[in-house]
Amino acid sequence: MPINLRLAQLGDSAWLYIVINCKSTPELHRIQNLAQTLTFQVKPKGVQYFLPMGEWRAKL
């Protein structure tokens, strides 16, 4: 099942937690309802979906 379809089914119960600066001053970012908030890039092999930092940071 494609990730966007599954995330759309989950709606507000889908969350993405991103932690940055783990070694110095950790920052936790939470994003709810990913299907309506973010745009994922489909990647071949290995990494199947990629979320650029600018994409999620713009939604905070």
C-alpha distance matrix in Angstrom:
0.0 3.8 6.4 8.5 6.9 6.6 10.0 11.4 11.0 12.8 15.4 18.6 17.6 15.5 18.0 18.4 21.6 23.3 26.6 28.9 32.5 32.2 35.5 37.6 36.8 33.2 31.4 28.4 26.2 23.8 21.4 20.0 17.3 15.6 13.7 17.3 19.1 17.7 16.5 14.5 15.4 13.0 15.1 15.5 16.0 16.8 15.7 12.2 12.8 16.4 18.0 21.7 24.3 25.8 22.6 22.4 26.2 26.8 24.9 27.1
3.8 0.0 3.8 5.6 5.5 6.4 8.7 10.1 11.1 12.8 14.6 17.7 17.3 14.6 16.7 16.6 20.0 21.3 24.7 26.7 30.3 30.4 33.7 35.6 34.7 31.3 29.3 26.5 24.0 21.9 19.3 18.2 15.5 13.2 11.2 14.7 16.3 14.4 12.9 10.9 11.7 9.6 12.2 13.3 14.5 15.4 13.7 10.1 9.9 13.3 14.8 18.3 21.1 22.3 19.1 19.3 23.1 23.5 21.8 24.4
6.4 3.8 0.0 3.8 5.5 5.2 6.0 8.5 9.9 10.6 12.2 14.9 14.4 11.3 13.0 12.8 16.2 17.6 21.1 23.2 26.9 26.9 30.4 32.1 31.1 27.6 25.6 22.8 20.3 18.1 15.6 14.7 12.3 9.9 8.6 12.3 13.4 11.5 10.7 8.7 10.5 9.4 12.1 14.0 15.0 15.1 12.7 9.4 8.2 11.1 12.1 15.7 18.1 19.5 16.3 16.0 19.8 20.5 18.7 20.9
8.5 5.6 3.8 0.0 3.8 5.5 5.1 6.0 8.6 9.9 10.4 13.4 13.8 11.1 13.0 13.2 16.9 18.3 22.0 24.0 27.8 28.2 31.8 33.1 31.8 28.4 25.9 23.1 20.1 17.8 14.7 13.5 10.5 8.2 5.7 9.1 10.8 9.5 8.6 8.0 10.4 10.3 13.7 16.0 17.7 18.1 15.4 12.2 10.1 12.3 12.3 15.7 18.0 18.7 15.1 15.1 18.9 18.8 16.8 19.4
6.9 5.5 5.5 3.8 0.0 3.8 5.5 5.1 6.4 8.8 10.0 13.6 13.8 11.9 14.7 15.6 19.3 21.2 25.0 27.2 31.0 31.2 34.8 36.3 34.8 31.3 28.9 25.8 23.0 20.2 17.1 15.2 11.9 10.6 7.8 10.9 13.4 12.8 12.2 11.8 13.9 13.1 16.4 18.1 19.6 20.3 18.0 14.5 13.2 15.8 16.1 19.5 21.8 22.4 18.8 18.6 22.3 22.2 19.8 22.4
6.6 6.4 5.2 5.5 3.8 0.0 3.8 5.4 5.1 6.4 8.8 12.0 11.3 9.4 12.4 13.6 17.2 19.5 23.1 25.7 29.5 29.3 32.9 34.5 33.1 29.5 27.2 23.9 21.4 18.5 15.9 13.9 11.0 10.1 8.5 11.9 14.0 13.5 13.7 12.8 15.2 14.4 17.2 18.9 19.7 19.7 17.5 14.4 13.3 15.9 16.2 19.8 21.7 22.9 19.4 18.5 22.2 22.6 20.1 22.0
10.0 8.7 6.0 5.1 5.5 3.8 0.0 3.8 5.3 5.0 6.2 9.0 8.9 6.4 9.2 10.6 14.3 16.7 20.4 23.0 26.8 26.9 30.6 31.9 30.2 26.6 24.1 20.8 18.1 15.1 12.2 10.2 7.3 6.4 5.3 8.8 10.5 10.4 11.4 11.2 14.3 14.5 17.4 19.8 20.8 20.4 17.6 14.9 12.9 14.7 14.1 17.6 19.0 20.0 16.5 15.3 18.9 19.2 16.5 18.3
11.4 10.1 8.5 6.0 5.1 5.4 3.8 0.0 3.8 5.4 5.2 8.8 9.8 8.6 11.6 13.5 17.2 19.6 23.4 25.9 29.7 30.0 33.7 34.8 32.9 29.4 26.6 23.3 20.3 17.2 13.9 11.3 7.6 7.7 5.2 7.5 10.4 11.2 12.1 12.9 15.9 16.2 19.6 21.9 23.4 23.4 20.7 17.7 15.6 17.3 16.5 19.7 21.2 21.5 17.8 17.0 20.4 20.0 17.1 19.3
11.0 11.1 9.9 8.6 6.4 5.1 5.3 3.8 0.0 3.8 5.5 9.1 9.1 8.9 12.6 15.0 18.6 21.4 25.0 27.8 31.6 31.5 35.3 36.5 34.6 31.0 28.4 24.9 22.2 18.8 16.0 13.0 9.7 10.6 8.8 11.0 13.8 14.7 15.7 16.0 18.9 18.7 21.8 23.8 24.8 24.7 22.3 19.3 17.7 19.9 19.4 22.8 24.2 24.9 21.2 20.0 23.4 23.4 20.3 22.0
12.8 12.8 10.6 9.9 8.8 6.4 5.0 5.4 3.8 0.0 3.8 6.4 5.5 5.5 9.3 12.1 15.5 18.6 22.1 25.1 28.9 28.6 32.4 33.5 31.5 27.9 25.3 21.7 19.3 15.7 13.3 10.2 7.6 9.1 8.7 10.9 13.0 14.1 15.8 16.1 19.3 19.5 22.3 24.5 25.2 24.6 22.0 19.4 17.6 19.4 18.5 21.8 22.7 23.7 20.3 18.5 21.7 22.0 18.7 19.9
15.4 14.6 12.2 10.4 10.0 8.8 6.2 5.2 5.5 3.8 0.0 3.8 5.5 5.9 9.1 12.0 15.4 18.4 21.9 24.8 28.5 28.6 32.4 33.2 30.9 27.4 24.5 21.0 18.1 14.5 11.6 8.2 5.1 7.6 7.2 8.2 10.4 12.4 14.6 15.8 19.3 20.1 23.2 25.8 26.9 26.4 23.4 20.9 18.5 19.8 18.2 21.2 21.8 22.2 18.7 16.9 19.9 19.7 16.2 17.5
18.6 17.7 14.9 13.4 13.6 12.0 9.0 8.8 9.1 6.4 3.8 0.0 3.8 5.4 7.5 11.0 13.8 16.9 20.2 23.2 26.8 26.9 30.7 31.2 28.6 25.2 22.2 18.6 15.9 12.2 9.8 6.0 4.6 8.2 9.3 9.5 10.6 13.1 16.1 17.4 21.1 22.3 25.2 28.0 29.0 28.0 24.9 22.8 20.2 20.9 18.9 21.6 21.5 21.9 18.8 16.4 18.8 18.9 15.2 15.7
17.6 17.3 14.4 13.8 13.8 11.3 8.9 9.8 9.1 5.5 5.5 3.8 0.0 3.8 6.4 10.1 12.7 16.2 19.3 22.6 26.2 25.8 29.5 30.4 28.0 24.4 21.9 18.1 16.0 12.2 10.6 7.3 6.8 9.5 11.0 12.2 13.1 14.9 17.6 18.1 21.7 22.5 25.0 27.5 28.0 26.7 23.9 22.0 19.8 20.8 19.2 22.2 22.1 23.2 20.2 17.6 20.1 20.8 17.3 17.5
15.5 14.6 11.3 11.1 11.9 9.4 6.4 8.6 8.9 5.5 5.9 5.4 3.8 0.0 3.8 7.0 10.1 13.4 16.8 19.9 23.6 23.3 27.1 28.2 26.1 22.5 19.9 16.3 13.9 10.4 8.5 5.9 5.3 6.6 8.6 10.6 10.9 11.9 14.4 14.6 18.1 18.9 21.3 24.0 24.4 23.2 20.2 18.4 16.1 17.0 15.5 18.6 18.7 20.0 17.1 14.5 17.4 18.4 15.1 15.7
18.0 16.7 13.0 13.0 14.7 12.4 9.2 11.6 12.6 9.3 9.1 7.5 6.4 3.8 0.0 3.8 6.5 9.9 13.1 16.3 20.0 19.7 23.6 24.5 22.3 18.7 16.1 12.5 10.2 6.8 5.6 4.5 6.3 6.8 10.1 11.6 10.7 11.4 14.3 14.4 17.9 19.2 21.3 24.1 24.5 22.8 19.6 18.4 15.9 16.0 14.0 16.7 16.2 17.7 15.3 12.2 14.7 16.2 13.1 13.0
18.4 16.6 12.8 13.2 15.6 13.6 10.6 13.5 15.0 12.1 12.0 11.0 10.1 7.0 3.8 0.0 3.8 6.5 10.0 13.0 16.8 16.7 20.5 21.5 19.7 16.1 13.6 10.3 8.1 5.8 5.2 6.6 8.4 7.3 10.8 12.6 10.7 10.3 12.9 12.5 15.7 17.3 18.9 21.9 22.2 20.2 16.9 16.3 13.6 13.1 11.0 13.5 12.9 14.9 12.8 9.6 12.2 14.3 11.9 11.8
21.6 20.0 16.2 16.9 19.3 17.2 14.3 17.2 18.6 15.5 15.4 13.8 12.7 10.1 6.5 3.8 0.0 3.8 6.7 10.1 13.6 13.3 17.1 18.1 16.2 12.5 10.3 6.9 5.8 4.7 6.7 9.0 11.7 10.9 14.5 15.9 13.6 13.1 15.7 15.2 18.1 19.8 20.9 23.8 23.8 21.3 18.1 18.3 15.7 14.7 12.5 14.3 12.8 15.2 14.0 10.5 12.1 14.9 13.0 11.8
23.3 21.3 17.6 18.3 21.2 19.5 16.7 19.6 21.4 18.6 18.4 16.9 16.2 13.4 9.9 6.5 3.8 0.0 3.8 6.6 10.3 10.5 14.2 15.2 13.6 10.1 8.1 5.8 5.1 6.5 8.4 11.6 14.2 12.7 16.2 17.4 14.6 13.4 15.6 14.9 17.3 19.3 19.9 23.0 23.0 20.4 17.1 17.9 15.3 13.5 11.1 12.1 10.0 12.8 12.5 9.2 10.1 13.5 12.6 11.3
26.6 24.7 21.1 22.0 25.0 23.1 20.4 23.4 25.0 22.1 21.9 20.2 19.3 16.8 13.1 10.0 6.7 3.8 0.0 3.8 7.0 6.8 10.6 11.5 10.1 6.6 5.5 4.7 6.3 8.9 11.6 14.9 17.8 16.4 20.0 21.1 18.1 17.0 19.1 18.3 20.3 22.3 22.4 25.3 25.0 22.1 19.1 20.5 18.1 16.1 13.9 14.2 11.7 14.6 15.1 12.0 11.9 15.6 15.2 13.3
28.9 26.7 23.2 24.0 27.2 25.7 23.0 25.9 27.8 25.1 24.8 23.2 22.6 19.9 16.3 13.0 10.1 6.6 3.8 0.0 3.8 5.4 8.6 9.2 8.3 5.7 5.4 6.8 8.3 11.6 14.0 17.6 20.3 18.6 22.0 22.9 19.6 18.1 19.9 19.1 20.7 22.9 22.7 25.6 25.5 22.6 19.7 21.4 19.1 16.4 14.2 13.5 10.5 13.3 14.8 12.3 11.3 15.1 15.6 13.8
32.5 30.3 26.9 27.8 31.0 29.5 26.8 29.7 31.6 28.9 28.5 26.8 26.2 23.6 20.0 16.8 13.6 10.3 7.0 3.8 0.0 3.8 5.6 5.6 5.6 4.7 6.3 9.2 11.4 14.9 17.5 21.1 24.0 22.4 25.8 26.5 23.1 21.7 23.4 22.6 23.9 26.1 25.6 28.3 28.0 25.0 22.4 24.5 22.3 19.5 17.5 16.4 13.2 15.8 17.8 15.6 14.1 17.7 18.7 16.6
32.2 30.4 26.9 28.2 31.2 29.3 26.9 30.0 31.5 28.6 28.6 26.9 25.8 23.3 19.7 16.7 13.3 10.5 6.8 5.4 3.8 0.0 3.8 5.7 6.4 4.6 7.5 9.4 12.3 15.4 18.3 21.6 24.6 23.1 26.6 27.7 24.6 23.2 24.9 23.8 25.1 26.9 26.3 28.7 27.9 24.6 22.3 24.5 22.8 20.5 18.9 18.4 15.6 18.6 20.1 17.6 16.7 20.5 20.9 18.7
35.5 33.7 30.4 31.8 34.8 32.9 30.6 33.7 35.3 32.4 32.4 30.7 29.5 27.1 23.6 20.5 17.1 14.2 10.6 8.6 5.6 3.8 0.0 3.8 6.6 7.0 10.4 12.9 15.9 19.1 22.1 25.4 28.4 26.8 30.3 31.4 28.1 26.6 28.2 26.9 28.0 29.7 28.8 31.0 30.0 26.7 24.7 27.2 25.7 23.2 21.9 21.0 18.2 21.1 23.1 20.8 19.6 23.3 24.1 21.9
37.6 35.6 32.1 33.1 36.3 34.5 31.9 34.8 36.5 33.5 33.2 31.2 30.4 28.2 24.5 21.5 18.1 15.2 11.5 9.2 5.6 5.7 3.8 0.0 3.8 6.2 9.4 12.7 15.7 19.1 22.2 25.7 28.9 27.6 31.1 31.7 28.3 27.1 28.9 28.1 29.4 31.5 30.8 33.3 32.7 29.5 27.2 29.6 27.7 25.0 23.1 21.9 18.7 20.9 23.2 21.0 19.1 22.6 23.6 21.0
36.8 34.7 31.1 31.8 34.8 33.1 30.2 32.9 34.6 31.5 30.9 28.6 28.0 26.1 22.3 19.7 16.2 13.6 10.1 8.3 5.6 6.4 6.6 3.8 0.0 3.8 6.5 10.0 13.0 16.5 19.7 23.1 26.5 25.5 29.2 29.5 26.1 25.3 27.5 27.2 28.8 31.2 31.0 33.8 33.4 30.3 27.7 29.6 27.4 24.7 22.4 21.3 17.8 19.8 21.8 19.2 17.1 20.5 21.1 18.2
33.2 31.3 27.6 28.4 31.3 29.5 26.6 29.4 31.0 27.9 27.4 25.2 24.4 22.5 18.7 16.1 12.5 10.1 6.6 5.7 4.7 4.6 7.0 6.2 3.8 0.0 3.8 6.7 9.9 13.2 16.5 19.8 23.2 22.2 25.9 26.5 23.2 22.5 24.8 24.3 26.2 28.4 28.3 31.1 30.7 27.6 24.9 26.6 24.4 22.0 19.7 19.1 15.9 18.2 19.6 16.7 15.2 18.8 18.9 16.2
31.4 29.3 25.6 25.9 28.9 27.2 24.1 26.6 28.4 25.3 24.5 22.2 21.9 19.9 16.1 13.6 10.3 8.1 5.5 5.4 6.3 7.5 10.4 9.4 6.5 3.8 0.0 3.8 6.5 10.0 13.2 16.6 20.0 19.2 22.9 23.2 19.8 19.4 22.0 21.9 24.1 26.6 27.0 30.1 30.1 27.3 24.2 25.5 22.8 20.4 17.7 17.2 13.8 15.7 16.8 13.7 12.1 15.5 15.4 12.4
28.4 26.5 22.8 23.1 25.8 23.9 20.8 23.3 24.9 21.7 21.0 18.6 18.1 16.3 12.5 10.3 6.9 5.8 4.7 6.8 9.2 9.4 12.9 12.7 10.0 6.7 3.8 0.0 3.8 6.6 10.1 13.3 16.7 16.2 20.0 20.4 17.4 17.2 20.0 20.0 22.6 24.9 25.7 28.7 28.7 26.0 22.9 23.7 21.0 19.1 16.3 16.6 13.7 15.6 15.9 12.4 11.6 14.9 13.9 11.1
26.2 24.0 20.3 20.1 23.0 21.4 18.1 20.3 22.2 19.3 18.1 15.9 16.0 13.9 10.2 8.1 5.8 5.1 6.3 8.3 11.4 12.3 15.9 15.7 13.0 9.9 6.5 3.8 0.0 3.8 6.7 10.2 13.5 12.9 16.7 16.8 13.7 13.7 16.7 17.1 20.0 22.5 23.7 27.0 27.4 25.1 21.7 22.0 19.0 17.0 13.9 14.3 11.6 13.1 12.8 9.1 8.7 11.6 10.2 7.7
23.8 21.9 18.1 17.8 20.2 18.5 15.1 17.2 18.8 15.7 14.5 12.2 12.2 10.4 6.8 5.8 4.7 6.5 8.9 11.6 14.9 15.4 19.1 19.1 16.5 13.2 10.0 6.6 3.8 0.0 3.8 6.6 10.2 10.3 14.0 14.2 11.6 12.3 15.6 16.3 19.5 21.8 23.4 26.7 27.2 25.1 21.6 21.4 18.4 17.1 14.1 15.3 13.3 14.6 13.4 9.6 10.3 12.5 10.0 8.1
21.4 19.3 15.6 14.7 17.1 15.9 12.2 13.9 16.0 13.3 11.6 9.8 10.6 8.5 5.6 5.2 6.7 8.4 11.6 14.0 17.5 18.3 22.1 22.2 19.7 16.5 13.2 10.1 6.7 3.8 0.0 3.8 6.9 6.8 10.4 10.5 7.9 9.0 12.5 13.6 17.1 19.5 21.6 25.0 25.9 24.3 20.7 19.9 16.6 15.6 12.5 14.1 12.8 13.6 11.4 8.0 9.7 11.0 7.9 7.4
20.0 18.2 14.7 13.5 15.2 13.9 10.2 11.3 13.0 10.2 8.2 6.0 7.3 5.9 4.5 6.6 9.0 11.6 14.9 17.6 21.1 21.6 25.4 25.7 23.1 19.8 16.6 13.3 10.2 6.6 3.8 0.0 3.8 5.7 8.9 8.9 7.7 9.7 13.2 14.5 18.3 20.2 22.7 25.9 26.9 25.5 22.1 20.7 17.6 17.3 14.7 16.8 16.1 16.6 13.9 11.0 13.1 13.7 10.1 10.2
17.3 15.5 12.3 10.5 11.9 11.0 7.3 7.6 9.7 7.6 5.1 4.6 6.8 5.3 6.3 8.4 11.7 14.2 17.8 20.3 24.0 24.6 28.4 28.9 26.5 23.2 20.0 16.7 13.5 10.2 6.9 3.8 0.0 3.8 5.7 5.9 6.3 8.5 11.6 13.1 16.9 18.5 21.4 24.5 25.8 24.9 21.5 19.6 16.6 16.9 14.6 17.1 17.2 17.5 14.3 12.1 14.9 14.8 11.3 12.5
15.6 13.2 9.9 8.2 10.6 10.1 6.4 7.7 10.6 9.1 7.6 8.2 9.5 6.6 6.8 7.3 10.9 12.7 16.4 18.6 22.4 23.1 26.8 27.6 25.5 22.2 19.2 16.2 12.9 10.3 6.8 5.7 3.8 0.0 3.8 5.4 4.9 5.4 8.2 9.4 13.1 14.9 17.8 21.0 22.4 21.6 18.1 16.2 13.0 13.1 11.0 13.7 14.2 14.7 11.3 9.6 12.9 13.1 10.1 12.0
13.7 11.2 8.6 5.7 7.8 8.5 5.3 5.2 8.8 8.7 7.2 9.3 11.0 8.6 10.1 10.8 14.5 16.2 20.0 22.0 25.8 26.6 30.3 31.1 29.2 25.9 22.9 20.0 16.7 14.0 10.4 8.9 5.7 3.8 0.0 3.8 5.7 6.1 7.5 9.0 12.5 13.9 17.3 20.3 22.1 21.9 18.6 16.1 13.1 13.9 12.3 15.1 16.4 16.5 12.7 12.0 15.5 15.0 12.3 14.8
17.3 14.7 12.3 9.1 10.9 11.9 8.8 7.5 11.0 10.9 8.2 9.5 12.2 10.6 11.6 12.6 15.9 17.4 21.1 22.9 26.5 27.7 31.4 31.7 29.5 26.5 23.2 20.4 16.8 14.2 10.5 8.9 5.9 5.4 3.8 0.0 3.8 6.2 8.3 11.1 14.5 16.5 20.0 23.2 25.2 25.1 21.7 19.3 16.1 16.3 14.0 16.1 17.0 16.3 12.6 12.0 14.8 13.5 10.6 13.3
19.1 16.3 13.4 10.8 13.4 14.0 10.5 10.4 13.8 13.0 10.4 10.6 13.1 10.9 10.7 10.7 13.6 14.6 18.1 19.6 23.1 24.6 28.1 28.3 26.1 23.2 19.8 17.4 13.7 11.6 7.9 7.7 6.3 4.9 5.7 3.8 0.0 3.8 7.1 10.0 13.6 16.2 19.3 22.8 24.8 24.3 20.7 18.8 15.3 14.6 11.7 13.3 13.6 12.8 9.3 8.4 11.1 9.9 6.9 9.8
17.7 14.4 11.5 9.5 12.8 13.5 10.4 11.2 14.7 14.1 12.4 13.1 14.9 11.9 11.4 10.3 13.1 13.4 17.0 18.1 21.7 23.2 26.6 27.1 25.3 22.5 19.4 17.2 13.7 12.3 9.0 9.7 8.5 5.4 6.1 6.2 3.8 0.0 3.8 6.4 9.9 12.8 15.7 19.3 21.3 20.9 17.2 15.5 11.9 10.9 8.2 9.9 10.9 10.5 6.7 6.6 10.0 9.4 7.6 10.7
16.5 12.9 10.7 8.6 12.2 13.7 11.4 12.1 15.7 15.8 14.6 16.1 17.6 14.4 14.3 12.9 15.7 15.6 19.1 19.9 23.4 24.9 28.2 28.9 27.5 24.8 22.0 20.0 16.7 15.6 12.5 13.2 11.6 8.2 7.5 8.3 7.1 3.8 0.0 3.8 6.7 9.7 12.8 16.4 18.8 19.0 15.4 13.5 9.9 9.2 7.4 9.1 11.3 10.8 7.2 8.7 12.1 11.3 10.6 13.9
14.5 10.9 8.7 8.0 11.8 12.8 11.2 12.9 16.0 16.1 15.8 17.4 18.1 14.6 14.4 12.5 15.2 14.9 18.3 19.1 22.6 23.8 26.9 28.1 27.2 24.3 21.9 20.0 17.1 16.3 13.6 14.5 13.1 9.4 9.0 11.1 10.0 6.4 3.8 0.0 3.8 6.4 9.3 12.9 15.1 15.2 11.7 9.7 6.1 5.8 5.3 8.0 11.0 11.6 8.5 9.8 13.4 13.6 13.1 16.0
15.4 11.7 10.5 10.4 13.9 15.2 14.3 15.9 18.9 19.3 19.3 21.1 21.7 18.1 17.9 15.7 18.1 17.3 20.3 20.7 23.9 25.1 28.0 29.4 28.8 26.2 24.1 22.6 20.0 19.5 17.1 18.3 16.9 13.1 12.5 14.5 13.6 9.9 6.7 3.8 0.0 3.8 6.3 10.0 12.7 13.3 10.2 8.4 5.6 5.2 6.5 8.3 12.0 12.6 10.3 12.4 15.5 15.8 16.0 18.9
13.0 9.6 9.4 10.3 13.1 14.4 14.5 16.2 18.7 19.5 20.1 22.3 22.5 18.9 19.2 17.3 19.8 19.3 22.3 22.9 26.1 26.9 29.7 31.5 31.2 28.4 26.6 24.9 22.5 21.8 19.5 20.2 18.5 14.9 13.9 16.5 16.2 12.8 9.7 6.4 3.8 0.0 3.8 6.8 9.7 11.0 8.5 5.9 4.7 6.6 9.2 11.5 15.2 16.2 14.0 15.6 19.0 19.4 19.4 22.2
15.1 12.2 12.1 13.7 16.4 17.2 17.4 19.6 21.8 22.3 23.2 25.2 25.0 21.3 21.3 18.9 20.9 19.9 22.4 22.7 25.6 26.3 28.8 30.8 31.0 28.3 27.0 25.7 23.7 23.4 21.6 22.7 21.4 17.8 17.3 20.0 19.3 15.7 12.8 9.3 6.3 3.8 0.0 3.8 6.6 8.0 6.1 4.8 5.4 6.7 10.2 12.0 15.6 17.2 15.7 17.3 20.4 21.3 21.7 24.2
15.5 13.3 14.0 16.0 18.1 18.9 19.8 21.9 23.8 24.5 25.8 28.0 27.5 24.0 24.1 21.9 23.8 23.0 25.3 25.6 28.3 28.7 31.0 33.3 33.8 31.1 30.1 28.7 27.0 26.7 25.0 25.9 24.5 21.0 20.3 23.2 22.8 19.3 16.4 12.9 10.0 6.8 3.8 0.0 3.8 6.8 6.9 6.0 8.4 10.2 13.9 15.7 19.2 20.9 19.5 21.1 24.1 25.1 25.4 27.9
16.0 14.5 15.0 17.7 19.6 19.7 20.8 23.4 24.8 25.2 26.9 29.0 28.0 24.4 24.5 22.2 23.8 23.0 25.0 25.5 28.0 27.9 30.0 32.7 33.4 30.7 30.1 28.7 27.4 27.2 25.9 26.9 25.8 22.4 22.1 25.2 24.8 21.3 18.8 15.1 12.7 9.7 6.6 3.8 0.0 3.8 5.9 6.2 9.6 11.6 15.4 17.3 20.5 22.7 21.5 22.6 25.5 27.0 27.2 29.3
16.8 15.4 15.1 18.1 20.3 19.7 20.4 23.4 24.7 24.6 26.4 28.0 26.7 23.2 22.8 20.2 21.3 20.4 22.1 22.6 25.0 24.6 26.7 29.5 30.3 27.6 27.3 26.0 25.1 25.1 24.3 25.5 24.9 21.6 21.9 25.1 24.3 20.9 19.0 15.2 13.3 11.0 8.0 6.8 3.8 0.0 3.8 6.0 9.2 10.7 14.3 16.3 18.9 21.7 20.7 21.3 24.1 26.0 26.2 27.8
15.7 13.7 12.7 15.4 18.0 17.5 17.6 20.7 22.3 22.0 23.4 24.9 23.9 20.2 19.6 16.9 18.1 17.1 19.1 19.7 22.4 22.3 24.7 27.2 27.7 24.9 24.2 22.9 21.7 21.6 20.7 22.1 21.5 18.1 18.6 21.7 20.7 17.2 15.4 11.7 10.2 8.5 6.1 6.9 5.9 3.8 0.0 3.8 5.8 7.0 10.5 12.7 15.4 18.1 17.0 17.5 20.4 22.3 22.4 24.1
12.2 10.1 9.4 12.2 14.5 14.4 14.9 17.7 19.3 19.4 20.9 22.8 22.0 18.4 18.4 16.3 18.3 17.9 20.5 21.4 24.5 24.5 27.2 29.6 29.6 26.6 25.5 23.7 22.0 21.4 19.9 20.7 19.6 16.2 16.1 19.3 18.8 15.5 13.5 9.7 8.4 5.9 4.8 6.0 6.2 6.0 3.8 0.0 3.8 6.9 10.3 13.2 16.2 18.5 16.7 17.2 20.5 22.0 21.7 23.7
12.8 9.9 8.2 10.1 13.2 13.3 12.9 15.6 17.7 17.6 18.5 20.2 19.8 16.1 15.9 13.6 15.7 15.3 18.1 19.1 22.3 22.8 25.7 27.7 27.4 24.4 22.8 21.0 19.0 18.4 16.6 17.6 16.6 13.0 13.1 16.1 15.3 11.9 9.9 6.1 5.6 4.7 5.4 8.4 9.6 9.2 5.8 3.8 0.0 3.8 6.8 9.9 13.0 15.0 13.0 13.6 16.9 18.2 17.9 20.1
16.4 13.3 11.1 12.3 15.8 15.9 14.7 17.3 19.9 19.4 19.8 20.9 20.8 17.0 16.0 13.1 14.7 13.5 16.1 16.4 19.5 20.5 23.2 25.0 24.7 22.0 20.4 19.1 17.0 17.1 15.6 17.3 16.9 13.1 13.9 16.3 14.6 10.9 9.2 5.8 5.2 6.6 6.7 10.2 11.6 10.7 7.0 6.9 3.8 0.0 3.8 6.3 9.5 11.6 10.1 11.0 14.0 15.5 15.8 17.9
18.0 14.8 12.1 12.3 16.1 16.2 14.1 16.5 19.4 18.5 18.2 18.9 19.2 15.5 14.0 11.0 12.5 11.1 13.9 14.2 17.5 18.9 21.9 23.1 22.4 19.7 17.7 16.3 13.9 14.1 12.5 14.7 14.6 11.0 12.3 14.0 11.7 8.2 7.4 5.3 6.5 9.2 10.2 13.9 15.4 14.3 10.5 10.3 6.8 3.8 0.0 3.8 6.4 8.4 6.6 7.3 10.3 11.8 12.1 14.1
21.7 18.3 15.7 15.7 19.5 19.8 17.6 19.7 22.8 21.8 21.2 21.6 22.2 18.6 16.7 13.5 14.3 12.1 14.2 13.5 16.4 18.4 21.0 21.9 21.3 19.1 17.2 16.6 14.3 15.3 14.1 16.8 17.1 13.7 15.1 16.1 13.3 9.9 9.1 8.0 8.3 11.5 12.0 15.7 17.3 16.3 12.7 13.2 9.9 6.3 3.8 0.0 3.8 5.4 5.3 7.0 8.9 10.3 11.8 13.7
24.3 21.1 18.1 18.0 21.8 21.7 19.0 21.2 24.2 22.7 21.8 21.5 22.1 18.7 16.2 12.9 12.8 10.0 11.7 10.5 13.2 15.6 18.2 18.7 17.8 15.9 13.8 13.7 11.6 13.3 12.8 16.1 17.2 14.2 16.4 17.0 13.6 10.9 11.3 11.0 12.0 15.2 15.6 19.2 20.5 18.9 15.4 16.2 13.0 9.5 6.4 3.8 0.0 3.8 5.4 5.7 6.0 8.5 10.3 11.3
25.8 22.3 19.5 18.7 22.4 22.9 20.0 21.5 24.9 23.7 22.2 21.9 23.2 20.0 17.7 14.9 15.2 12.8 14.6 13.3 15.8 18.6 21.1 20.9 19.8 18.2 15.7 15.6 13.1 14.6 13.6 16.6 17.5 14.7 16.5 16.3 12.8 10.5 10.8 11.6 12.6 16.2 17.2 20.9 22.7 21.7 18.1 18.5 15.0 11.6 8.4 5.4 3.8 0.0 3.8 5.7 5.1 5.9 8.8 10.4
22.6 19.1 16.3 15.1 18.8 19.4 16.5 17.8 21.2 20.3 18.7 18.8 20.2 17.1 15.3 12.8 14.0 12.5 15.1 14.8 17.8 20.1 23.1 23.2 21.8 19.6 16.8 15.9 12.8 13.4 11.4 13.9 14.3 11.3 12.7 12.6 9.3 6.7 7.2 8.5 10.3 14.0 15.7 19.5 21.5 20.7 17.0 16.7 13.0 10.1 6.6 5.3 5.4 3.8 0.0 3.8 5.7 5.6 7.0 9.6
22.4 19.3 16.0 15.1 18.6 18.5 15.3 17.0 20.0 18.5 16.9 16.4 17.6 14.5 12.2 9.6 10.5 9.2 12.0 12.3 15.6 17.6 20.8 21.0 19.2 16.7 13.7 12.4 9.1 9.6 8.0 11.0 12.1 9.6 12.0 12.0 8.4 6.6 8.7 9.8 12.4 15.6 17.3 21.1 22.6 21.3 17.5 17.2 13.6 11.0 7.3 7.0 5.7 5.7 3.8 0.0 3.8 5.4 5.3 6.9
26.2 23.1 19.8 18.9 22.3 22.2 18.9 20.4 23.4 21.7 19.9 18.8 20.1 17.4 14.7 12.2 12.1 10.1 11.9 11.3 14.1 16.7 19.6 19.1 17.1 15.2 12.1 11.6 8.7 10.3 9.7 13.1 14.9 12.9 15.5 14.8 11.1 10.0 12.1 13.4 15.5 19.0 20.4 24.1 25.5 24.1 20.4 20.5 16.9 14.0 10.3 8.9 6.0 5.1 5.7 3.8 0.0 3.8 5.4 5.5
26.8 23.5 20.5 18.8 22.2 22.6 19.2 20.0 23.4 22.0 19.7 18.9 20.8 18.4 16.2 14.3 14.9 13.5 15.6 15.1 17.7 20.5 23.3 22.6 20.5 18.8 15.5 14.9 11.6 12.5 11.0 13.7 14.8 13.1 15.0 13.5 9.9 9.4 11.3 13.6 15.8 19.4 21.3 25.1 27.0 26.0 22.3 22.0 18.2 15.5 11.8 10.3 8.5 5.9 5.6 5.4 3.8 0.0 3.8 5.7
24.9 21.8 18.7 16.8 19.8 20.1 16.5 17.1 20.3 18.7 16.2 15.2 17.3 15.1 13.1 11.9 13.0 12.6 15.2 15.6 18.7 20.9 24.1 23.6 21.1 18.9 15.4 13.9 10.2 10.0 7.9 10.1 11.3 10.1 12.3 10.6 6.9 7.6 10.6 13.1 16.0 19.4 21.7 25.4 27.2 26.2 22.4 21.7 17.9 15.8 12.1 11.8 10.3 8.8 7.0 5.3 5.4 3.8 0.0 3.8
27.1 24.4 20.9 19.4 22.4 22.0 18.3 19.3 22.0 19.9 17.5 15.7 17.5 15.7 13.0 11.8 11.8 11.3 13.3 13.8 16.6 18.7 21.9 21.0 18.2 16.2 12.4 11.1 7.7 8.1 7.4 10.2 12.5 12.0 14.8 13.3 9.8 10.7 13.9 16.0 18.9 22.2 24.2 27.9 29.3 27.8 24.1 23.7 20.1 17.9 14.1 13.7 11.3 10.4 9.6 6.9 5.5 5.7 3.8 0.0
